[in-house]
Amino acid sequence: MNTIAEEARKGDDHHDDCDKRVKVPFNNKEVFLHMGHPSVETLKRLAGIPLTDDLDQLVGSKIVPLPDDGKVHITGCEIFLHHPKDGGSS
């Protein structure tokens, strides 16, 4: 017996893309994400990172800060770091 989802996928060569998940490290925690272009806020929520923290991406040997309102291309080769926001007054 076919499900509605199986019927909808018949003849669709791209349905496998919906099932692709990759393991991405956030500090010392690995999170499974779908490949694509999620927002930084979505990444923080999925990884259990406080929305008030900064999220950075390790690109080669450089740490690149990600804007809170930005998006990230997830392919499975990314490494992310998070930390409380810098700055503040004394």
C-alpha positions as CSV (number, residue, x, y, z in Angstrom):
1,M,0.0,0.0,0.0
2,N,1.5,3.3,-1.1
3,T,1.4,6.4,1.2
4,I,0.4,9.8,-0.1
5,A,4.0,10.9,0.1
6,E,5.2,8.0,-2.0
7,E,2.5,8.8,-4.6
8,A,3.6,12.4,-4.7
9,R,7.2,11.4,-5.3
10,K,6.5,9.0,-8.2
11,G,8.4,10.3,-11.2
12,D,10.2,13.0,-9.2
13,D,13.9,12.5,-9.6
14,H,14.7,15.2,-7.0
15,H,12.9,13.7,-4.0
16,D,16.2,12.2,-2.7
17,D,17.4,15.7,-2.0
18,C,14.8,16.1,0.7
19,D,16.2,13.1,2.5
20,K,19.8,14.2,2.5
21,R,21.1,15.1,6.0
22,V,24.6,15.8,6.9
23,K,26.5,15.9,10.3
24,V,27.8,19.3,11.1
25,P,29.9,20.2,14.2
26,F,29.0,23.1,16.5
27,N,31.9,23.5,19.0
28,N,32.0,19.9,20.5
29,K,28.4,18.9,19.5
30,E,27.5,17.3,16.2
31,V,24.1,18.2,14.7
32,F,22.3,16.6,11.8
33,L,21.0,19.1,9.3
34,H,19.4,19.1,5.9
35,M,21.6,20.4,3.1
36,G,20.5,23.8,1.9
37,H,20.5,27.4,2.9
38,P,19.2,27.8,6.4
39,S,19.2,31.1,8.3
40,V,21.7,31.6,11.1
41,E,18.8,31.8,13.5
42,T,17.6,28.4,12.3
43,L,21.0,26.9,12.8
44,K,21.2,28.3,16.3
45,R,17.8,26.8,17.2
46,L,18.6,23.4,15.7
47,A,22.0,23.2,17.5
48,G,20.6,24.4,20.8
49,I,22.7,27.6,20.8
50,P,21.3,30.7,22.6
51,L,20.1,33.2,20.0
52,T,22.1,35.8,21.9
53,D,25.4,34.0,21.1
54,D,27.6,34.8,18.1
55,L,28.0,32.0,15.5
56,D,31.2,31.8,13.5
57,Q,32.2,29.5,10.6
58,L,35.7,28.0,10.2
59,V,36.5,28.5,6.5
60,G,40.0,27.1,5.8
61,S,42.1,28.5,8.6
62,K,40.0,31.6,9.1
63,I,37.1,32.2,11.6
64,V,34.4,34.1,9.8
65,P,31.6,35.7,11.9
66,L,28.1,35.1,10.6
67,P,25.5,37.9,10.7
68,D,22.5,37.1,12.9
69,D,20.2,37.9,9.9
70,G,22.3,35.9,7.4
71,K,22.1,32.5,5.7
72,V,24.6,29.7,5.4
73,H,25.1,27.1,2.6
74,I,25.1,23.7,4.2
75,T,26.9,20.9,2.3
76,G,28.3,18.8,5.2
77,C,31.8,20.2,5.2
78,E,31.1,23.1,7.5
79,I,32.5,23.7,11.0
80,F,30.8,26.2,13.3
81,L,31.8,27.8,16.6
82,H,29.7,29.8,19.0
83,H,30.4,32.0,21.9
84,P,28.7,34.8,23.9
85,K,28.7,38.1,22.1
86,D,31.8,40.2,22.6
87,G,31.6,43.8,23.8
88,G,29.5,45.4,26.4
89,S,30.2,48.1,28.8
90,S,32.1,48.1,32.0
